[in-house]
Each structure stands twice: as C-alpha cells, then as structure tokens.
Amino acid sequence: MALVLRSVLLREGGTWTRLGSKLLIVAAVLGTAWGAVDDLVHDAKYHVLHPAGPGGCTAVVRETSFLVIGSGEAYAVGRTGLALGTSGSWTVDDGYRPVDAGTYELGWGRDGGRLRISGTITDPVIRGGAADIDCWW
C-alpha cells in the first residue's frame, strides 16, 4: 500500500512528494513505536523452539500476559528470517505462559510441524492450543 501511495504522490508534483514521504515515515515510526509499547505493556517474551524442521523452518512463539489472561502466537520462520503471518494462537487462564513453562509439544513431519500447547489443571487453555508450522516449501 505504501508503494501505491508513494507512486500516486510522485505523479502529482514536488510538494505532494515531500508530504507523502513525510507521511510514510511518520506511519512507519508510529507503527514501530506501537509494537514496542505493546511488548512492554504486556511483558512479551519470545521463544525460538528447537529442533528446527525441514529446510531450516523454525517455530517462534510470542507469549504475553496481562492481568489474569495469558496469550500466545506461533510463527513459522523460514530461511529468510521473516515470518509471513501467524500460524496459530491461544489464550490461557491466569496469565500462564505454557511455552515458558515447557508445557508444549513440537513435532515435525515432511510437510511441516505441529505445535500443541497444554495448560495445567488450574490454568487451562481457554481457546486455541494448536498451530501448524509451515514455511511453505
């Protein structure tokens, strides 16, 4: 979208080009700041899970906790080092962090991996709990 906006603004003239460039820079800075503040407020923890799968595909997990709810997202990270979206997510009671506590299973097959999240009797998984880890190759 940024490239489309930039190309439209470039056709309009010099003033629009400068204004468009400044708006794109402001949007990028605000997006980065928003992500950093979210990580700080929710005390985000990132985990790189081992072993890696076929072709170097790696599962990376982001876990957060706020008040009495914990949540997490799993990402499939390929050779490029980029995750192209969330592979799965879950919500856990009482701010429990299952990956941090080691209550998960990661298995790999020929076509990708499967991450299973387990809670405890007192901190059950409320929603989600499984993710397919696939780096698309």
Secondary structure, DSSP 8 states (H G I E B T S, - for coil): -HHHHHHHHHHH-HHHHHHHHHHHHHHHHHHHHHHHHHHHHTT-EEEEESS--GGG-EEEEEEEEETTEEEEEEEEE-TTS-EEEEEEEEEEETT--HHHHT-EEEEEETTEEEEEE---SSS-EEEE-EEEE----
